Amino acid sequence: MLKSCSYCGRIHDSRKECPARKKAMAVYEKNTLAAKTRNKSRWQKTRAYIRNRDHQVCQLCLKNYPGTLRPYETGDLSVHHIVKLEEDASKAYDEDNLITLCRVHHEMADRGEVSQAELTGIAIECSNKYRER
């Protein structure tokens, strides 16, 4: 059966694996702590909570941090662990360790271009504002 592929955008037989899909799936290692955490329902709920707490907006774009494309970036968002799971797994669901970031700022944070202290300060500020409501 011919179908449109969401990975490469082409139309091809759905029974054959698309090379673009294979490449995309290889990015995520399956036996890491991060991969195991991502598949838990607790993480799904925590991620939704953090995105709602942050009003579905990249918190660094909101602060006009370098790399900002738009001040209210709402596309291509993800929830970032400030302290990596491999460093401290006990902080996996800690709301002061989680922040909503766009793809650009998430990559910057992963490379260490944004300090953990700065991200933690923003996350704590967001948590405090959310609790006050």
C-alpha positions in Angstrom: 0.0 0.0 0.0 1.4 3.4 -0.9 1.4 6.0 1.8 2.9 9.4 2.4 5.9 9.1 4.7 6.1 11.5 7.7 9.9 11.1 7.8 10.9 11.8 4.2 7.8 13.3 2.7 7.7 11.0 -0.2 5.1 8.4 -1.2 6.3 4.8 -1.0 5.2 1.3 0.0 4.3 1.3 3.7 5.6 -2.2 4.2 9.2 -1.2 3.4 11.1 0.7 6.0 12.1 4.3 4.9 15.8 5.0 5.3 14.9 8.5 6.7 12.8 6.8 9.4 15.6 4.4 10.2 18.0 7.4 10.6 15.6 9.3 12.7 15.0 6.4 15.1 18.7 5.7 15.5 19.1 9.1 17.2 17.4 7.8 20.3 19.3 5.0 22.1 16.8 2.6 23.6 18.6 1.3 26.7 19.5 4.6 28.3 18.0 6.0 31.5 16.6 8.9 29.4 14.8 6.6 27.0 13.4 4.5 29.9 12.1 7.7 31.6 10.5 9.0 28.4 8.3 6.0 28.1 6.8 6.2 31.6 3.3 7.7 32.1 4.6 9.6 35.1 7.0 11.5 32.7 4.2 12.2 30.2 2.2 13.8 33.0 5.2 15.7 34.4 6.1 17.0 30.9 2.5 18.2 30.4 2.5 19.9 33.8 5.8 21.7 33.0 4.7 22.9 29.6 1.5 24.2 31.2 3.4 25.9 34.0 5.6 27.6 31.4 2.5 28.6 29.3 3.7 26.5 26.3 6.5 29.1 25.6 10.2 28.7 25.5 11.4 30.4 28.7 14.7 31.6 27.2 13.0 33.1 24.2 10.7 34.9 26.6 13.8 36.4 28.3 15.2 37.3 24.9 18.3 35.1 25.4 20.8 35.0 22.6 19.6 32.7 19.8 16.0 33.9 20.2 14.1 33.8 16.9 10.8 35.1 18.3 10.1 36.4 21.8 7.1 34.0 22.3 8.4 30.9 20.6 5.7 28.2 20.8 6.8 25.8 18.1 9.1 22.8 18.4 9.1 22.8 22.2 10.5 20.2 24.6 11.0 19.9 28.3 14.7 20.0 29.3 16.3 18.3 32.3 18.7 21.0 33.6 20.7 18.4 35.6 21.0 15.5 33.2 19.4 12.2 34.2 22.8 10.5 33.9 24.2 12.9 36.5 21.3 12.6 39.0 18.4 10.4 38.3 16.6 11.5 41.5 15.8 14.8 39.8 14.0 13.2 36.8 10.6 14.6 37.9 11.7 17.6 40.0 9.9 20.6 38.7 12.8 22.9 39.7 15.0 20.8 37.4 12.7 21.0 34.3 12.1 23.9 31.9 10.4 24.3 28.6 12.8 25.2 25.7 12.6 25.5 22.0 14.8 23.4 19.8 17.5 26.1 19.4 17.8 26.8 23.1 17.6 23.1 24.1 20.6 22.4 21.8 22.4 25.4 23.4 21.7 24.1 26.9 22.9 20.6 25.9 26.1 22.0 24.6 26.6 24.0 27.9 26.2 27.5 26.3 23.5 28.3 28.9 24.6 27.7 32.5 22.7 25.3 34.7 22.4 28.0 37.4 20.7 30.3 35.0 18.2 27.7 33.9 17.5 26.6 37.4 16.8 30.2 38.4 14.3 30.5 35.6 12.7 27.2 36.5 12.3 28.1 40.2 10.9 31.5 39.2 8.3 29.8 37.0 7.4 27.3 39.7 6.9 30.1 42.3 4.7 32.1 39.9 2.7 29.0 39.1 2.1 28.2 42.8 1.0 31.8 43.5 -1.9 31.6 41.1 
